[in-house]
Amino acid sequence: RACMPTKGERGGRQFRGPHRGTAGLVSWAPLQPQVLYDIEQCVRRFAEAVAAGGGSGFAEFSEIWRTLRPGRLLGMRERCGRISAVDETDAQWVELLLRAVARHMQPRVNAAFEARVGGLFLCYSLHVAQPCDPPAAVPIAEVDWPALELLAQEQENI
């Protein structure tokens, strides 16, 4: 993967893009497409493995986790061209990642049960592997709770 220069290699310049704070500096920085792609690949591969007759448990997901190494996402805050927001903490970065992963547990994003379980496993794995103390919470909106309860009911019916 060809990554863009890191912050130090750019000479410490501040990004002055569309997401400016009051001082004209970045107050919010979106995830790069590569990070979103890695998240989607992990979820998709788990769903494909289950559909191909593999097990649907965490052991199968763990094998995909070891193969794809999505845990490295926790260290990608300033790689592949993403410029962090001014004074962004590790907890804010982890929360941004967890928010992106948590959406894969929603039926409006992934209709397939297997993909939503893969999103749940990925969310859990990143939450456990995060470097924050205390750990960053998984941000789930109140309107998304019914979808998670549906996922739990579907799991009980299997």
Secondary structure by P-SEA (a helix, b strand, c coil): ccccccccccccccccccccccccccccccccaaaaaaaaaaaaaaaaaaaacccccaaaaaaaaaaacccccccccccccccccccccaaaaaaaaaaaaaaaacccccccaaaaaaaaaaaaaaaaaccccccccccccccaaaaaaaaaaaaaac
